Amino acid sequence: MSATSHQQHRRRRTYALVATAAGLATVGALAAALPATASPEAGKGGHGHGHHTGRYQDVQLLSFNDLHGNLEPPSGSSGRVTELQADGTTKTIDAGGVEYLATHLRQARAGKKYSVTAAGGDMVGASPLISGLFHDEPTIEALNKLKLDVTSVGNHEFDEGSKELARLQNGGCHPTDGCYADEKFKGADFPYLAANVLNEKSGKPILKPYWVWKKKDVKIGFIGVTLENTPGVVSAEGVKGLKFKDEVETINKYAKELQRQGVKSIVALIHEGGFPASTSYNYDCDSGSAGSGVSGPIVDIAKNVSPSVDALVTGHTHNAYVCTIPDPSGKPRMVTSASSFGRLYTDTTLTYDRHTGDIARTSVKSANHVVSRDVTKAPDMTALISKWNTLAAPIGNRPIGYISADITTAGTESPLGDLIADAQLAYGKELDPETDLALMNPGGIRAPLTYAAKGAEGDGVVTYAEGFTVQPFSNTVNLQSLTGAQLIQVLKEQVSGTNAASPKILQISAGLTYTLDLTKSGADRVVTDSIKLNGAAIDPAATYRVAMNNFLAGGGDGFTTLGQGTNPLVGTDDLTVLQNYLTANSTPASPIAPPAADRITVVQ
């Protein structure tokens, strides 16, 4: 099993709708009161008079979504959440990492005899080095240790195709790379649900459409779906031979089937989501005040899913919210999402009515909780991370390119910024030959490439680990279309709006040039008439295809206009893009020289 073979599989190309991954959240709850007919023991898991079981039984539903193989604590903004304080201010909290997630989940389950853990998809895919190198087997192992009971598939579960997804479910060694550490991969202990993903030939779901959790006389059905538009956000090879059906129609179909089987309590796991009104995970979504609520695709889905479904666990947008949205009968129903990367988990109480077999909806309550790093690490997760990091070391030490001198991050326009932008432009042209330019946020470049050897690799050698240090965030490289007027506005947003006092100068690909006049103020510092692409002035009415990472594509760093792009495509991770560019454009005899950093003319 060569180091090279480990890397070849990382050239996955995923085409996805762009969504912010900034850890947004919201908190809401239905009325906490139990039905008037509840016994004194209702909601406590106790017993009624004598030795008879009480009518109502609280069931704890723990859930999370969009883990994306983040076993180690995520870096930067990907590893933080924003919390609203009592005085109206906000603070950020470091969050995430399966060593901490395991501890939080285990503490939450303590004393809960009726507890089930579910997930909303994208457990794997676009994963960091420790998981992605090994086809996400480490993440499946971690989820088994987390005692995950069930998850829906997400679009990223199809990055390597349905056969690889089946292997993650059922186990077995990878068909190309074989087994790791002389151990046969056992697969997931939990079912992946794919109710709306059909085999084109048979017309049947490729995996289980639903699963029923049972504890004594309590039973709850789970239906799992991914977004209908998965073929539009995943490579054609990844969804070859598959058909994706409407989320609402599919959920309603299987809700009826579960009811016919006598299962009246139903939870839908939906890999589609929404956009909360607040950037703080703990604001009151249901307050009705300005800045409350949630928008986006999940709202229409929630309003149309059958009232027989008692709660919706969602994902995909990497946001966090706990909101009630009326079902088709007008009754409020809980809809939740726990951000991404294991930074939050949702704790929902479902009160099961033994007389009806259904959930007493008026008593459903829910809240998101931070996976803070101030708890004891779970030793079994620490051991798992150590094992896979040891296996990853030979991959990290592998040369991926050669440089003739330090390629630094210094300056308004840096040599390394130019190099990364050029790499993303080259990759963009692979996805779409009409790609015109690339933009890179300077804050996403975490370290320079140094000529002096860090280990035994030799001077001028860039190792995979060094590349990972430069771009550690596992961002994806996206394409979207902007008008010339929007492109001009983006460049002006570098020095205006939220960036007026502290400019954020984007790193740009070869061919794009302009003058930055720091003697002027505000947006005027970007000289409009100087903005050219390959020597020609930008046409405000024309359309330009632009490559960038998903952070920028979501409007990050104050570039709100970038969040308005159209025709989005999402490709592979930015580190793979950099690696492939270095490998294709350098050899020991012909190393890459530092770019001249002369695309932006700065007037002081």
VEXDRENZA-43012 format. One line per field, with one value per residue (C-alpha): residue in three letters; chain; x, y, z. Coordinates in nm, 2 decimals, padded with zeros to 4 digits. Layout:
! residues N
residuo = [Ala	...]
cadena = [A	...]
x = [X	...]
y = [Y	...]
z = [Z	...]
! end
This chain:
! residues 604
residuo = [Met	Ser	Ala	Thr	Ser	His	Gln	Gln	His	Arg	Arg	Arg	Arg	Thr	Tyr	Ala	Leu	Val	Ala	Thr	Ala	Ala	Gly	Leu	Ala	Thr	Val	Gly	Ala	Leu	Ala	Ala	Ala	Leu	Pro	Ala	Thr	Ala	Ser	Pro	Glu	Ala	Gly	Lys	Gly	Gly	His	Gly	His	Gly	His	His	Thr	Gly	Arg	Tyr	Gln	Asp	Val	Gln	Leu	Leu	Ser	Phe	Asn	Asp	Leu	His	Gly	Asn	Leu	Glu	Pro	Pro	Ser	Gly	Ser	Ser	Gly	Arg	Val	Thr	Glu	Leu	Gln	Ala	Asp	Gly	Thr	Thr	Lys	Thr	Ile	Asp	Ala	Gly	Gly	Val	Glu	Tyr	Leu	Ala	Thr	His	Leu	Arg	Gln	Ala	Arg	Ala	Gly	Lys	Lys	Tyr	Ser	Val	Thr	Ala	Ala	Gly	Gly	Asp	Met	Val	Gly	Ala	Ser	Pro	Leu	Ile	Ser	Gly	Leu	Phe	His	Asp	Glu	Pro	Thr	Ile	Glu	Ala	Leu	Asn	Lys	Leu	Lys	Leu	Asp	Val	Thr	Ser	Val	Gly	Asn	His	Glu	Phe	Asp	Glu	Gly	Ser	Lys	Glu	Leu	Ala	Arg	Leu	Gln	Asn	Gly	Gly	Cys	His	Pro	Thr	Asp	Gly	Cys	Tyr	Ala	Asp	Glu	Lys	Phe	Lys	Gly	Ala	Asp	Phe	Pro	Tyr	Leu	Ala	Ala	Asn	Val	Leu	Asn	Glu	Lys	Ser	Gly	Lys	Pro	Ile	Leu	Lys	Pro	Tyr	Trp	Val	Trp	Lys	Lys	Lys	Asp	Val	Lys	Ile	Gly	Phe	Ile	Gly	Val	Thr	Leu	Glu	Asn	Thr	Pro	Gly	Val	Val	Ser	Ala	Glu	Gly	Val	Lys	Gly	Leu	Lys	Phe	Lys	Asp	Glu	Val	Glu	Thr	Ile	Asn	Lys	Tyr	Ala	Lys	Glu	Leu	Gln	Arg	Gln	Gly	Val	Lys	Ser	Ile	Val	Ala	Leu	Ile	His	Glu	Gly	Gly	Phe	Pro	Ala	Ser	Thr	Ser	Tyr	Asn	Tyr	Asp	Cys	Asp	Ser	Gly	Ser	Ala	Gly	Ser	Gly	Val	Ser	Gly	Pro	Ile	Val	Asp	Ile	Ala	Lys	Asn	Val	Ser	Pro	Ser	Val	Asp	Ala	Leu	Val	Thr	Gly	His	Thr	His	Asn	Ala	Tyr	Val	Cys	Thr	Ile	Pro	Asp	Pro	Ser	Gly	Lys	Pro	Arg	Met	Val	Thr	Ser	Ala	Ser	Ser	Phe	Gly	Arg	Leu	Tyr	Thr	Asp	Thr	Thr	Leu	Thr	Tyr	Asp	Arg	His	Thr	Gly	Asp	Ile	Ala	Arg	Thr	Ser	Val	Lys	Ser	Ala	Asn	His	Val	Val	Ser	Arg	Asp	Val	Thr	Lys	Ala	Pro	Asp	Met	Thr	Ala	Leu	Ile	Ser	Lys	Trp	Asn	Thr	Leu	Ala	Ala	Pro	Ile	Gly	Asn	Arg	Pro	Ile	Gly	Tyr	Ile	Ser	Ala	Asp	Ile	Thr	Thr	Ala	Gly	Thr	Glu	Ser	Pro	Leu	Gly	Asp	Leu	Ile	Ala	Asp	Ala	Gln	Leu	Ala	Tyr	Gly	Lys	Glu	Leu	Asp	Pro	Glu	Thr	Asp	Leu	Ala	Leu	Met	Asn	Pro	Gly	Gly	Ile	Arg	Ala	Pro	Leu	Thr	Tyr	Ala	Ala	Lys	Gly	Ala	Glu	Gly	Asp	Gly	Val	Val	Thr	Tyr	Ala	Glu	Gly	Phe	Thr	Val	Gln	Pro	Phe	Ser	Asn	Thr	Val	Asn	Leu	Gln	Ser	Leu	Thr	Gly	Ala	Gln	Leu	Ile	Gln	Val	Leu	Lys	Glu	Gln	Val	Ser	Gly	Thr	Asn	Ala	Ala	Ser	Pro	Lys	Ile	Leu	Gln	Ile	Ser	Ala	Gly	Leu	Thr	Tyr	Thr	Leu	Asp	Leu	Thr	Lys	Ser	Gly	Ala	Asp	Arg	Val	Val	Thr	Asp	Ser	Ile	Lys	Leu	Asn	Gly	Ala	Ala	Ile	Asp	Pro	Ala	Ala	Thr	Tyr	Arg	Val	Ala	Met	Asn	Asn	Phe	Leu	Ala	Gly	Gly	Gly	Asp	Gly	Phe	Thr	Thr	Leu	Gly	Gln	Gly	Thr	Asn	Pro	Leu	Val	Gly	Thr	Asp	Asp	Leu	Thr	Val	Leu	Gln	Asn	Tyr	Leu	Thr	Ala	Asn	Ser	Thr	Pro	Ala	Ser	Pro	Ile	Ala	Pro	Pro	Ala	Ala	Asp	Arg	Ile	Thr	Val	Val	Gln]
cadena = [A	A	A	A	A	A	A	A	A	A	A	A	A	A	A	A	A	A	A	A	A	A	A	A	A	A	A	A	A	A	A	A	A	A	A	A	A	A	A	A	A	A	A	A	A	A	A	A	A	A	A	A	A	A	A	A	A	A	A	A	A	A	A	A	A	A	A	A	A	A	A	A	A	A	A	A	A	A	A	A	A	A	A	A	A	A	A	A	A	A	A	A	A	A	A	A	A	A	A	A	A	A	A	A	A	A	A	A	A	A	A	A	A	A	A	A	A	A	A	A	A	A	A	A	A	A	A	A	A	A	A	A	A	A	A	A	A	A	A	A	A	A	A	A	A	A	A	A	A	A	A	A	A	A	A	A	A	A	A	A	A	A	A	A	A	A	A	A	A	A	A	A	A	A	A	A	A	A	A	A	A	A	A	A	A	A	A	A	A	A	A	A	A	A	A	A	A	A	A	A	A	A	A	A	A	A	A	A	A	A	A	A	A	A	A	A	A	A	A	A	A	A	A	A	A	A	A	A	A	A	A	A	A	A	A	A	A	A	A	A	A	A	A	A	A	A	A	A	A	A	A	A	A	A	A	A	A	A	A	A	A	A	A	A	A	A	A	A	A	A	A	A	A	A	A	A	A	A	A	A	A	A	A	A	A	A	A	A	A	A	A	A	A	A	A	A	A	A	A	A	A	A	A	A	A	A	A	A	A	A	A	A	A	A	A	A	A	A	A	A	A	A	A	A	A	A	A	A	A	A	A	A	A	A	A	A	A	A	A	A	A	A	A	A	A	A	A	A	A	A	A	A	A	A	A	A	A	A	A	A	A	A	A	A	A	A	A	A	A	A	A	A	A	A	A	A	A	A	A	A	A	A	A	A	A	A	A	A	A	A	A	A	A	A	A	A	A	A	A	A	A	A	A	A	A	A	A	A	A	A	A	A	A	A	A	A	A	A	A	A	A	A	A	A	A	A	A	A	A	A	A	A	A	A	A	A	A	A	A	A	A	A	A	A	A	A	A	A	A	A	A	A	A	A	A	A	A	A	A	A	A	A	A	A	A	A	A	A	A	A	A	A	A	A	A	A	A	A	A	A	A	A	A	A	A	A	A	A	A	A	A	A	A	A	A	A	A	A	A	A	A	A	A	A	A	A	A	A	A	A	A	A	A	A	A	A	A	A	A	A	A	A	A	A	A	A	A	A	A	A	A	A	A	A	A	A	A	A	A	A	A	A	A	A	A	A	A	A	A	A	A	A	A	A	A	A	A	A	A	A	A	A	A	A	A	A	A	A	A	A	A	A	A	A	A	A	A	A	A	A	A	A	A	A	A	A	A	A	A	A	A	A	A	A	A	A	A	A	A	A	A	A	A	A]
x = [00.00	00.20	00.18	00.09	-00.22	-00.35	-00.34	-00.50	-00.84	-00.84	-00.90	-01.27	-01.47	-01.79	-02.04	-02.25	-02.46	-02.24	-02.34	-02.18	-01.99	-01.95	-02.12	-02.45	-02.72	-03.05	-03.25	-03.62	-03.87	-04.22	-04.44	-04.28	-04.61	-04.71	-05.07	-05.32	-05.38	-05.02	-04.95	-04.73	-04.45	-04.49	-04.16	-03.95	-03.94	-04.10	-04.40	-04.76	-04.97	-04.86	-04.63	-04.79	-04.58	-04.67	-04.85	-04.57	-04.21	-03.94	-03.70	-03.38	-03.28	-02.92	-02.83	-02.56	-02.48	-02.21	-01.91	-01.71	-01.44	-01.33	-01.19	-00.94	-01.05	-01.12	-00.89	-00.97	-01.33	-01.43	-01.35	-01.55	-01.91	-02.07	-02.27	-02.51	-02.46	-02.73	-02.62	-02.66	-02.29	-02.14	-01.84	-01.67	-01.61	-01.36	-01.55	-01.53	-01.31	-01.44	-01.24	-01.47	-01.78	-01.77	-01.74	-02.03	-02.26	-02.17	-02.24	-02.57	-02.68	-02.60	-02.91	-03.12	-03.26	-03.43	-03.18	-03.11	-02.85	-02.90	-02.73	-02.83	-02.57	-02.23	-02.05	-01.77	-01.64	-01.43	-01.25	-00.92	-00.60	-00.64	-00.97	-00.97	-00.64	-00.80	-01.13	-01.29	-01.26	-01.13	-01.45	-01.67	-01.47	-01.52	-01.89	-01.91	-01.74	-01.98	-02.27	-02.44	-02.76	-02.86	-02.79	-02.92	-02.69	-02.57	-02.44	-02.08	-02.15	-02.15	-01.81	-01.66	-01.98	-02.24	-02.01	-01.78	-02.08	-02.19	-01.84	-01.86	-02.19	-02.10	-01.72	-01.44	-01.10	-01.08	-01.07	-00.76	-00.57	-00.66	-00.66	-00.49	-00.27	-00.35	-00.70	-01.02	-01.25	-01.57	-01.80	-02.06	-02.24	-02.53	-02.76	-02.72	-03.07	-03.12	-03.50	-03.49	-03.18	-03.29	-03.11	-03.20	-03.25	-03.44	-03.61	-03.55	-03.35	-02.98	-02.98	-03.25	-03.52	-03.61	-03.51	-03.71	-03.56	-03.71	-03.67	-03.91	-04.26	-04.14	-04.06	-03.97	-03.92	-03.65	-03.67	-03.35	-03.32	-03.06	-03.13	-03.31	-03.05	-02.76	-02.68	-02.63	-02.38	-02.18	-01.97	-02.15	-01.93	-02.04	-02.41	-02.38	-02.68	-02.87	-03.20	-03.28	-03.64	-03.83	-03.76	-04.12	-04.29	-04.04	-04.08	-04.46	-04.45	-04.25	-04.43	-04.75	-04.56	-04.43	-04.79	-04.92	-04.66	-04.79	-04.51	-04.68	-04.37	-04.16	-03.84	-03.72	-03.34	-03.30	-02.98	-03.11	-03.12	-03.18	-03.03	-03.09	-03.15	-02.88	-02.51	-02.53	-02.62	-02.83	-03.07	-03.44	-03.56	-03.92	-03.94	-04.10	-03.88	-03.66	-03.37	-03.55	-03.66	-03.50	-03.52	-03.41	-03.51	-03.59	-03.88	-04.08	-03.99	-04.11	-04.43	-04.52	-04.39	-04.68	-04.80	-04.74	-04.37	-04.29	-03.95	-03.70	-03.33	-03.16	-02.82	-02.63	-02.61	-02.36	-02.58	-02.74	-03.10	-03.37	-03.69	-04.06	-04.21	-04.58	-04.67	-04.94	-05.21	-05.08	-04.93	-04.57	-04.30	-03.94	-03.67	-03.31	-02.95	-02.63	-02.39	-02.10	-01.76	-01.88	-01.90	-02.25	-02.50	-02.87	-03.06	-03.43	-03.68	-03.96	-04.24	-04.38	-04.75	-04.80	-05.17	-05.14	-04.79	-04.72	-04.52	-04.70	-04.60	-04.68	-04.42	-04.13	-03.84	-03.49	-03.17	-02.82	-02.52	-02.16	-01.90	-01.66	-01.30	-01.31	-01.41	-01.19	-01.09	-01.24	-00.93	-01.07	-01.09	-00.74	-00.61	-00.80	-00.66	-00.31	-00.34	-00.45	-00.20	00.08	-00.04	-00.07	00.29	00.44	00.18	00.26	00.63	00.58	00.72	00.45	00.66	00.98	01.06	01.38	01.35	01.11	00.76	00.64	00.31	00.46	00.32	-00.02	00.00	00.21	00.41	00.23	-00.10	-00.03	00.07	-00.24	-00.47	-00.29	-00.34	-00.71	-00.75	-00.58	-00.82	-01.12	-01.03	-01.04	-01.39	-01.50	-01.28	-01.46	-01.31	-01.16	-00.99	-00.94	-00.96	-00.80	-00.86	-00.52	-00.64	-00.68	-00.30	-00.16	00.22	00.48	00.66	01.02	01.32	01.51	01.43	01.22	01.32	01.51	01.33	01.61	01.61	01.35	01.13	00.76	00.61	00.24	00.25	00.40	00.12	-00.13	00.01	-00.03	-00.40	-00.54	-00.90	-01.03	-01.21	-01.35	-01.26	-01.58	-01.68	-01.95	-02.06	-02.04	-02.11	-01.84	-02.01	-02.02	-01.65	-01.57	-01.78	-01.60	-01.26	-01.40	-01.53	-01.16	-01.13	-01.49	-01.78	-01.66	-01.31	-01.28	-01.07	-00.87	-00.85	-00.85	-00.67	-00.76	-00.49	-00.55	-00.46	-00.24	-00.41	-00.61	-00.45	-00.55	-00.42	-00.48	-00.44	-00.39	-00.38	-00.76	-01.04	-01.30	-01.40	-01.22	-00.89	-00.96	-00.92	-01.21	-01.06	-00.74	-00.92	-00.83	-00.83	-00.56	-00.52	-00.88	-01.10	-01.37	-01.70	-01.97	-02.24	-02.03	-02.04	-01.71	-01.65	-01.46	-01.28	-01.26	-01.29	-01.62	-01.55	-01.54	-01.82	-02.04	-01.96	-01.70	-01.46	-01.71	-01.73	-02.11	-02.12	-01.94	-02.24	-02.46	-02.28	-02.48	-02.44	-02.23	-02.00	-01.81	-01.49	-01.23	-01.05	-00.80	-00.50	-00.55	-00.57	-00.24	-00.07	-00.17	-00.05	00.29	00.34	00.24	00.46	00.78	01.06	01.39	01.56	01.30	01.16	00.90	01.03	00.85	00.59	00.68	00.37	00.32	-00.05	-00.16	00.00	00.00	00.02	00.12]
y = [00.00	00.30	00.65	00.76	00.54	00.70	01.04	00.94	00.89	01.25	01.39	01.37	01.65	01.74	01.99	02.14	02.44	02.67	02.72	02.91	02.70	02.97	02.79	02.99	02.87	02.93	02.79	02.74	02.51	02.41	02.46	02.25	02.15	01.79	01.70	01.76	01.38	01.31	01.11	01.25	01.04	01.17	01.26	01.10	00.74	00.63	00.42	00.50	00.36	00.03	-00.16	-00.03	00.17	00.53	00.66	00.90	00.82	01.08	00.97	01.16	01.22	01.33	01.45	01.61	01.66	01.74	01.60	01.58	01.35	01.62	01.38	01.63	01.98	02.20	02.49	02.86	02.97	02.62	02.53	02.81	02.90	03.23	03.25	03.53	03.67	03.79	04.15	04.12	04.09	03.78	03.57	03.29	02.94	02.69	02.38	02.04	01.73	01.37	01.33	01.60	01.51	01.16	01.29	01.54	01.27	01.02	01.28	01.37	01.01	00.95	00.84	00.83	00.48	00.58	00.76	00.73	00.91	01.01	01.22	01.43	01.32	01.42	01.23	01.18	01.35	01.67	01.54	01.64	01.45	01.19	01.06	01.15	00.97	00.64	00.67	00.79	00.46	00.64	00.84	00.54	00.38	00.70	00.70	00.34	00.44	00.74	00.48	00.65	00.47	00.59	00.86	00.97	00.99	01.33	01.44	01.39	01.03	00.99	01.16	00.82	00.66	00.43	00.12	00.30	00.41	00.05	-00.05	00.21	00.05	-00.31	-00.32	-00.48	-00.35	-00.08	-00.22	-00.03	00.05	-00.26	-00.29	-00.05	-00.17	-00.53	-00.50	-00.57	-00.27	-00.38	-00.10	00.10	-00.04	00.20	00.20	00.47	00.56	00.66	00.65	00.89	00.74	00.47	00.23	00.35	-00.01	-00.16	00.15	00.05	00.24	00.16	00.14	00.11	00.38	00.37	00.21	00.15	00.21	00.00	00.00	-00.22	-00.11	00.22	00.24	00.54	00.52	00.71	00.80	00.93	01.14	01.36	01.66	01.59	01.80	01.57	01.50	01.87	01.89	01.57	01.45	01.25	00.95	00.97	00.94	00.71	00.47	00.65	00.85	01.10	01.16	01.45	01.47	01.55	01.29	01.02	01.10	01.10	00.77	00.59	00.76	00.59	00.26	00.29	00.38	00.07	-00.13	00.03	00.28	00.61	00.80	00.92	01.14	01.25	01.28	01.53	01.63	01.97	02.28	02.64	02.98	03.12	03.49	03.51	03.44	03.32	02.96	03.03	03.30	03.24	03.13	03.14	03.47	03.64	03.95	04.10	03.87	03.55	03.26	03.06	03.06	02.85	02.52	02.34	02.57	02.46	02.10	02.13	02.29	02.00	01.69	01.49	01.58	01.21	01.30	01.44	01.61	01.69	01.66	01.85	01.95	02.04	02.42	02.39	02.62	02.56	02.62	02.48	02.62	02.53	02.54	02.46	02.13	02.11	02.10	02.42	02.25	02.36	02.10	02.10	02.14	02.12	02.14	02.13	02.34	02.13	01.96	01.83	02.17	02.13	01.85	01.88	01.73	01.69	01.54	01.34	01.24	00.91	00.84	00.47	00.49	00.62	00.51	00.86	01.16	01.42	01.71	01.98	01.85	01.83	02.05	02.09	02.29	02.29	02.24	02.34	02.06	02.26	02.16	02.21	01.85	01.54	01.39	01.04	00.80	00.57	00.85	00.98	00.63	00.61	00.95	00.84	00.52	00.69	00.98	00.72	00.57	00.91	01.01	00.84	01.03	01.36	01.31	01.25	01.52	01.70	01.97	02.16	02.53	02.74	02.97	03.07	03.15	03.39	03.53	03.88	04.19	04.32	04.08	03.78	03.54	03.24	03.41	03.44	03.07	02.95	03.16	03.03	02.68	02.74	02.90	02.60	02.36	02.58	02.54	02.16	02.19	02.45	02.56	02.90	02.98	03.33	03.40	03.29	03.48	03.37	03.51	03.60	03.47	03.12	03.10	02.99	02.96	03.02	02.75	02.75	02.64	02.50	02.14	02.08	01.71	01.46	01.55	01.79	02.16	02.29	01.99	02.06	01.77	01.70	01.79	02.13	02.19	02.09	02.34	02.61	02.52	02.32	02.41	02.15	02.42	02.32	02.51	02.64	02.80	03.06	03.32	03.70	03.99	04.24	04.49	04.24	04.16	04.53	04.55	04.25	04.42	04.74	04.54	04.47	04.83	04.93	04.83	04.60	04.61	04.99	05.02	04.70	04.61	04.24	04.23	03.92	03.72	03.71	03.48	03.57	03.80	04.00	04.34	04.67	04.97	05.00	05.37	05.39	05.77	05.77	05.65	05.38	05.20	05.46	05.30	05.04	05.24	05.12	05.21	05.01	04.68	04.46	04.09	03.98	04.35	04.42	04.63	04.45	04.47	04.54	04.37	04.05	03.73	03.60	03.25	03.28	03.01	03.06	02.86	02.79	03.04	03.33	03.18	03.21	03.58	03.54	03.82	04.09	04.00	03.99	04.02	03.69	03.53	03.64	03.44	03.21	02.86	02.73	02.42	02.28	02.08	01.90	02.04	02.33	02.13	01.87	02.16	02.30	01.96	01.88	02.22	02.18	01.83	01.92	02.23	02.14	01.88	01.86	02.00	02.26	02.40	02.67	03.02	03.26	03.46	03.82	03.95	04.23	04.20	04.47	04.81	04.97	05.35	05.46]
z = [00.00	-00.13	00.00	-00.35	-00.36	-00.04	-00.22	-00.55	-00.39	-00.26	-00.61	-00.54	-00.70	-00.54	-00.68	-00.40	-00.30	-00.09	00.27	00.56	00.81	01.07	01.36	01.36	01.60	01.76	02.05	02.08	02.26	02.24	02.55	02.82	02.98	02.96	02.86	03.13	03.15	03.24	03.55	03.83	03.70	03.35	03.18	03.45	03.32	03.65	03.73	03.80	04.09	04.22	03.98	03.66	03.40	03.37	03.07	02.96	02.91	02.83	02.55	02.51	02.15	02.11	01.76	01.55	01.18	00.93	01.13	00.80	00.97	01.22	01.48	01.61	01.73	01.42	01.37	01.35	01.31	01.22	01.58	01.75	01.82	01.92	02.24	02.33	02.68	02.92	02.87	02.49	02.41	02.25	02.31	02.12	02.26	02.13	02.04	01.88	01.87	01.92	02.24	02.39	02.19	02.34	02.69	02.64	02.49	02.76	03.03	02.87	02.86	03.23	03.42	03.10	03.05	02.73	02.51	02.13	01.93	01.57	01.30	01.00	00.74	00.61	00.88	00.63	00.32	00.28	00.59	00.74	00.68	00.97	00.82	00.45	00.39	00.50	00.31	00.64	00.82	01.13	01.14	01.12	01.40	01.61	01.54	01.66	01.98	02.02	02.01	01.72	01.66	01.32	01.06	00.73	00.43	00.32	-00.02	00.09	00.17	-00.22	-00.28	-00.36	-00.50	-00.37	-00.36	-00.12	00.09	00.10	00.22	00.50	00.61	00.57	00.62	00.42	00.30	00.04	-00.31	-00.41	-00.09	00.10	00.47	00.71	01.00	00.90	01.03	00.84	00.85	01.03	00.90	01.08	01.38	01.30	00.99	00.72	00.60	00.23	00.18	-00.12	-00.29	-00.54	-00.77	-01.12	-01.24	-00.95	-00.83	-00.47	-00.20	-00.20	00.18	00.45	00.41	00.78	01.11	01.43	01.78	02.05	02.43	02.61	02.50	02.35	01.98	01.75	01.38	01.20	00.83	00.66	00.34	00.17	-00.04	-00.37	-00.55	-00.45	-00.83	-00.87	-00.59	-00.63	-00.92	-01.19	-01.10	-00.74	-00.82	-01.12	-01.14	-00.87	-00.86	-00.59	-00.50	-00.34	00.03	00.14	-00.08	00.04	00.41	00.38	00.20	00.46	00.75	00.62	00.60	00.96	01.08	00.91	01.11	01.43	01.47	01.55	01.68	01.39	01.35	01.01	00.96	00.67	00.51	00.41	00.62	00.68	00.78	01.13	01.18	01.45	01.46	01.82	01.87	02.19	02.07	02.10	01.75	01.85	02.03	01.73	01.78	01.52	01.43	01.53	01.31	01.04	00.66	00.37	00.21	00.54	00.60	00.30	00.37	00.74	00.63	00.40	00.59	00.73	01.08	01.17	01.18	01.53	01.49	01.21	01.26	00.98	00.84	00.53	00.58	00.87	01.08	01.42	01.52	01.74	01.60	01.58	01.23	01.18	01.02	00.75	01.02	01.18	01.49	01.59	01.53	01.64	01.37	01.48	01.34	01.54	01.33	01.20	01.27	01.61	01.77	01.91	01.99	02.03	02.33	02.26	02.49	02.32	02.56	02.44	02.52	02.59	02.53	02.18	02.09	01.97	02.09	02.30	02.08	02.33	02.56	02.31	02.42	02.27	02.30	02.14	02.37	02.31	02.28	02.49	02.55	02.92	03.00	03.03	02.70	02.63	02.65	02.39	02.14	02.23	02.15	01.82	01.71	01.81	01.61	01.29	01.33	01.35	01.02	00.86	00.93	00.62	00.41	00.58	00.51	00.14	-00.10	-00.30	-00.47	-00.48	-00.43	-00.51	-00.21	00.07	-00.05	00.21	00.33	00.37	00.21	00.10	-00.19	-00.09	-00.30	-00.14	-00.18	-00.56	-00.57	-00.40	-00.62	-00.93	-00.80	-00.75	-01.09	-01.26	-01.07	-01.15	-01.52	-01.47	-01.33	-01.59	-01.87	-01.87	-01.52	-01.54	-01.21	-00.85	-00.52	-00.19	00.16	00.33	00.67	00.52	00.46	00.79	00.73	00.46	00.26	00.37	00.17	00.46	00.54	00.86	00.87	00.66	00.33	00.22	00.14	-00.11	-00.06	00.02	00.22	00.24	00.61	00.52	00.27	00.53	00.77	00.51	00.44	00.74	00.73	00.48	00.28	-00.06	-00.38	-00.53	-00.85	-00.89	-01.15	-01.08	-01.30	-01.37	-01.15	-00.87	-00.91	-00.89	-00.58	-00.42	-00.47	-00.31	-00.01	00.07	00.19	00.28	00.49	00.78	00.62	00.60	00.92	00.87	00.50	00.40	00.07	-00.14	-00.30	-00.68	-00.96	-01.26	-01.52	-01.27	-01.20	-01.03	-00.83	-00.46	-00.37	00.01	00.00	-00.06	00.17	00.18	-00.14	-00.35	-00.25	-00.52	-00.84	-01.06	-01.40	-01.31	-01.27	-01.56	-01.65	-01.90	-01.99	-02.07	-01.85	-01.65	-01.82	-01.56	-01.77	-01.85	-01.64	-01.49	-01.35	-01.02	-00.81	-00.43	-00.11	00.06	00.33	00.08	-00.13	00.18	00.21	00.48	00.59	00.50	00.13	00.12	-00.26	-00.29	-00.11	-00.40	-00.67	-00.90	-01.05	-00.77	-00.81	-00.51	-00.58	-00.38	-00.07	-00.11	00.02	-00.26	-00.51	-00.38	-00.37	-00.73	-00.85	-00.68	-00.81	-01.17	-01.18	-01.00	-01.00	-00.81	-01.12	-01.19	-00.86	-00.84	-00.78	-00.55	-00.76	-00.81	-00.62	-00.88	-00.96	-00.72	-00.76	-00.42	-00.39	-00.04]
! end
